[in-house]
Amino acid sequence: MTRFGVPPGAIVVGVDGSGDSDRGVTWAAEQALRERRTLALVHSTDRSVLGEIRWLDRHSMNPQQLRTALQELSRATLTHAAERAAAQVPGVEVTTALVDLDPRVALEQLSTEAHLVVVGSRGRGPVESALLGSVSASMARHAHCPVIVCRPSAGPLQGEARVVVGADGSPASRPVLEFAFAQASLHGLPLTVMHCFWDAVMAAAGPGAVLPVDRSDLSDLRLLLAESVAGLAAKYPDVRVSQELARGLVDDCLADRTPDAALLVVGRSEVHGWTRFVHTSCALAVLERAHTTVAVVPEST
């Protein structure tokens, strides 16, 4: 089944013609070629917005002409994105779709059959995100498949590039770990599996403290972390894996202490109620503060 003309299993990119959108197109095109999947470029024009321009009649302006101009601009946006993908990643298979829906609704619907959904990100704080990052925030909360948010970097990566995944060792987080292993293997990068925790020592140190983890303690957490990666390490023998315990909040550890991460992978809980709120908040907190590309992966139910 196709939705909006987008084939199932495609890597879907939301495009709007911005520089952030271009960053997402480039990342997705390279990923699509590596995975031998179709790159689907999607631009949304919300029909309700077009309906609101009827007030132009009262000002001697032709709303139909404006509606036509907006449609032409939308098609030009898709053409630009397709040309960019083809020029930067020769050989990638590209399809385009112009959708008359709110982009958050359109991308969420597409995520039910997509392999990945890729979006750009604007701004680094809560105000900018609220105004300009509503699509990425909505997808991080509601998408049915992994979502890639291409954040602007703070500068060149420091040290050897790696994939970093936040892990809690629970069975539900297995898809998150497997996604991280698969990406590390696909891109030929080492993988760091990081478990972030908050304890009495951290609480006594106060906000912003960075404390080392004593290798002689926390043996139960180390065992949990080792057991969670054992099967996947055997499945992906080409991936060089390291395990790390980090004291602090998830967004502090993942976003602020990993300047060499080419990709950050975080999970989003699929349960309901308070637990879902906490897990989703953690993912969004990392997303807000990260200086690299972030993958938000739904956990298993």
N, C-alpha and C positions, 0 to 999 in steps of 0.2 A: 504493500500500500504506500502511495506517495501522498504527502501533504504539502500543498502549495507548490507541487511540482518538484519537491526535494526528495531524492531517493533515500530509502532507509539505510542506515549505517554510514551516512555522510558525516563529514566534519563541517558543522554549520557555523558561519561567522555572521554576526550582526554588524552591518556597515552603515556609517552615516556620513562619510566623507571627511571626517576629522583626522588629525594626526594620530590620535589614539586608536581610531578604527584602522588606519593603515598599518599600525604596529600589529594589531590582531590579525589582519589579512596576511601579512608576511609570515608570522608564526604559524598560522593555520596552514598556509600553503606548503611550507616546509614539512610540517607534520603529515599532511595528506600524502605528499610524495613518499615519505618514509614508510607510511602505513599502507600505501597503494589504495587510498580511498578517494572518493569524490569530494572536492571542495565546493561547498554550497554557500554562495554569498547571498545574504538576505537583507533587503532594505524594507523597512516598514513605514507606511504613511497612514497614520490613524485617521479613519474615515470621520470620526467625530470632530477632529480638528478642521477638516475640510468643510464640514457642515456649519461650523461656527463663523465662516467668512461671509455668510449671507448678509451680515450687517453692512457689507461694502456697497450693497444696492443703495443704501441711504446716502452714500457719499459719491454717487455717480461713478462708481468703479464696477467693472464687470467681474463678478466672482467666478464665472465660468473660465474667463481668460486666466485668472490667477490659478484656478484649479488645474488647468492645462499646463501652466508654467511649472507648477509644483510637481506634476507628474513627469514632465520632461527633465526637471532637475533630479528627480529620483532615479530615472533611467540613466542619466549621465553619471550619477554617483555609483551605480552598479557597474557601468562600463569602465569607469576609472579603476574601481577595485579589481575587476577581472583583468584589465590590462596590467595592473601592478603585479598581480599574482603570477600571470604568465611571463612577465619580463623578469621577475626576481627568481622564480622557480620554474624554469622551463620543463615541460613534460607533465605538469600537474593537470589533472582533469578538473575543469571548472564548470559549474552551472550557476545560474542566477535566478533569484525569485523576488518579485516586487509584491509586497503583501499589504493589504489595506486593513491593518490592525495595529493596535498599540504594540510596540516592539516587545514589551515584556510578555504580553499574551502570546504573540506569534512565536517567540523563541521558546517559551515554556511548552507550547504545543509541539513544536518541532523536537524538543528534547526527549519526547517519549520514544522516538525512533532514531534519533541521532546517535552517532558514536561519541562525539564531543560537541559542545557548544563553546565557541570562542567569542569573547567580547573585549573591547578596549576599556580603559578606565581613565577617568579624569579627576585630577585633584588628589590631595593626600590627607585631607581632614574631613571631619563630619559635615561642615557646611558645604564644601565643594561636592562631597559625595551625595548629599541630599539634593543638591541642585542639578548635578550633572552625571552622577553615577547611579541613578536609580535603576537602570537596566542591569548593570553588573550586580548590584545589591539584590535585586529581585531574583536574578538567576541563581545567585549563590544560595538563596533561601529555598527556591521552589523547583529548580530543574530536576528532571528525572535521570539525567546522565551526568557524567563529570563536566564541570564548567571550568574553562581556562580564562582567567582574567589577566590580560597583559598590562601589568603595571609599568609606569616609567621607572627607569633605573636611576639610582643616585650617582652613578659613575661606573667605571670599569669594575668587573668582578675582582675581588681581592683573593689571590691564591688560586688553587685548582678548582674549577667549576664542579659543582656536585648537585645532586638532587637531595633535598631534605624533606622528610616526612614526619609529621607529628603522630605519635602512636600511643594508645593507652593500653594495649595488650588485650583488649576485649575481643570476643569472637565477632562482634558486629563490625569491628574496624578492619576485618580481613580484606574487604574490597579496596579500602584506602591503601593498605600496605601493598596489595598486589598491583594496584595502579602505579604506585611509586616504583616498584621493582621493574615493571614493564617499561616505564619511561626511561629509567636508568639504563636498561638493556638496549632500548631502541636508540638512545642518543650516545651510548658508550661512555656514560658518566658514573663515577662512584656514587653510592647511596649512603646517607646517614639517617638512621632510624632514631629519632629523638623522643624520649618520654619526659614531659615537663611535669613537675610536681611542686606543690606548695606545702611546706611543713612548719613546725614550730620555730625552727631555726630561721627560716625565711621571714616569718611573721615578726620575729623579734628584731631582725635586721632593718625592717622598714621598707617603704616603697623605693624602687629604683636600685636596690642593692643587688650586686652580682656576686654570688658566693660559689666557691668551688665545691664539688661533690667529693667527699671523702671516699676513697675506694674501699675502705674497710667496713662501711655501713651500707644500708639499703640493699642488702643481698636479695631480698624478696623482689624488689623492683627490677633488679638486674636479671633475675631468673625469669620473671614475667616477660621482659623484653626479649630475652634470648629465645624463649619458647615461641613467641609470636612470629619470629622471623625464620625459624628453623626450616620449616617446609618450603618456604618461598626461596630461601637461599639455595636449596637443592634444586628447585625448579628453574632458577636463573643463575646457573653457575658462573656465568660471565660477569656478573655484577659484583663489584668489590664493595662489601657491606661493612659499615661500622655502626656500633650502637652507642648511644650517648644519653646519660641522665642529666637533666638541667633543672636547677632550682629556679622557680619563678613562674609568672603567668605565661600562658601559651603564646600570646602575641609578643611579649617581651623576648621570650626564648627564640621563637621561630623568625620573627620579623626583624628584630634588632641585633641578634647575635649570630646571624648567618650571612655575612657580607659576600660569601663566595657561592651562594645558592643560585644556580641557574633556574631552578624550579622549586617552589615550596608546595607541598601537598598536605592538605588538611581535610579532615572528615566533617561531614554534616550528619547529625543523628536523624534517623527516620522515625524515631518514636515520637509520641505526642506528649503534651503537657510541659511541665517545668524542665524536664531533662532536654527536650527538644529545644526549648528556649536557650538554655545554657550552652548547648553544643553549637547551635546556630550563631549565637553571640560570639563564641570563640572564633569561629571561621570568619565572621565579618570583621572582628577585631584584627586578625592577621591580615585580612584583605586590605583594610584601611591603612595599615602601617607598612606593608611590604614594599620593598624597592626592587622587586623582581616579579617574574611571572608566577601566578598562584593558581593551583588546581584545587577546586573544591569538589570532593568526591562524596556522593551519598553513601552512607553506611548501609549495611544490610538490615532488614527488619528483624 
